[in-house]
Amino acid sequence: MTLSAETMTKGAFAAHIGVSAGRISQYIAEGKIYGDALEGDGRTAKIRPAIARQQLQKTLEPSQRFGANGVAVLKSAAGQPTLHLAPSDGASPPPPRLTFTDDVADQLAAERLRQQQITTARLEREEALEVGRYMRTDDARRQTVRAVSAAFKVMEQGIPEMAKAIAAQFGVPMHDATHALLKVFRDVRVKKAASFRTSADEQPEHIEDEQP
């Protein structure tokens, strides 16, 4: 039996358009299938498929054109394209509706997995930050600058003592020894600072974290 048949049972018509027989009874009760589309009354009423499909085109809301399994309600047994309501004058046609297929389900599952992986990675970073495995880049830079500056300051403050020892050992004026040591120290500091900057610039923005 096909949709070209003059009449068919509710169950047969339901199978052809992809819904349950109970849904057809619901359409009849709601007046979505009516009049000439019906032959007989009550439980034994039969459906005139050609007329019923035309009526459903007019009476079904767009959201009702898909059954519980995501299949288009108005598809034909031969796999004809889904029929849509004709737009009223001046109105835009309704947007195409998404049929829920295995491909769509796979895409949604993959997206949920990706979002979960992002969330898990974020929580792991936050935990590592709390226990001290990680530290914020800005904090690390400030602490490094303070540590290096303190080290240079300690060394520079020790130069007078070193100059005093050199002057006593080699019999040179302490002023000359101090001046020579300060000049060499400052030259070395400038060169090392430039070297540190170059080394820092060559470091990648992100590094691989090798978990213990």
Secondary structure, 3 states (H helix, E strand, C coil): CCCCCCCECHHHHHHHHCCCHHHHHHHHHCCCCCHHHEECCHHHCEECHHHHHHHHHHHCCHHHCECCCCCECCCCCCCCCCCCCCCCCCCCCCCCCCCCCHHHHHHHHHHHHHHHHHHHHHHHHHHHHHHCCCCCHHHHHHHHHHHHHHHHHHHHHCHHHHHHHHHHHHCCCHHHHHHHHHHHHHHHHHHHHHHHHHHHHHCCCCCCCCCC
